[in-house]
Amino acid sequence: MTVTTEVPLFHRFAPISLDELVGEAALLTRLDRKYVLPADALPALLDRMPYEVRALQIDHQRTFGYRSIYFDTAAMDSFHAAAHQRRRRFKVRVRTYLDSGLNFVEVKTRGARGVTVKERIPYAGDGADLGADGRAYAAAVLAEAGLHPGVADLRAVMATYYRRNTLYVPSTGSRVTIDTGLAWQLQDGSTVHMPHSVIVETKSGRAASDVDRLLWSLGHRPASISKYATGLAALRPDLPANRWQPVLRRHFSTTPASSTAPASSTVKGN
């Protein structure tokens, strides 16, 4: 089990349990907006949050470690769909909740009007491969979305690591996630970090949430960033990265391949 450092800024909010959060705002189909903020701008944002906002708390803990291992085809179909802003795009990953050890195969597709649809099943592998069940599930979900990338060709490409706090906004039934300590790693150990930045993501049914409007009032605008595609572009200079250059120049820093991994020694899993 991984011990995750708590972020005390979030203890000003009343708690909400996981069951309550899922009941109020599961939001597996949602409109996502991402914002990249300097880490030192986070206290001002949290101080001005609506008073009724609540923070996810599980067993007295509010900050949780995440790892996502992303899978792509040999032709990098998932990456290129994001890089070229194709209407039909997808992500396939193994998501691990490091504090509990729970694992899921997750498939994300882009629905009508840019809405994100996420579906998932439990996963029992080591992260090196999706396994027969995971591949069959990914194939079924992607086919239903009209996508046929060749699931048999999917292989682990990159891992991301970060710590996450999750907030619930009752006024709009929406969620906000704040990711800190972000790192991306290839199988050879090459790593990039965002040491002085955080990613704030709002997840709402359709309309902008109160937190979106607060972010706008503080001068923050949605950013073009994908945890998978932007991180991979930072690590792979042979891939197109034009749409993410402002974020890459301002927020990313690199670490040589021989450096210590942020959580697990390879993208292959535990």
Summary of the structure (lengths in Angstrom):
residues: 270
radius of gyration: 17.7
end to end distance: 10.7
largest distance: 48.5
contacts: 851
relative contact order: 0.21
helix: 28%
strand: 34%
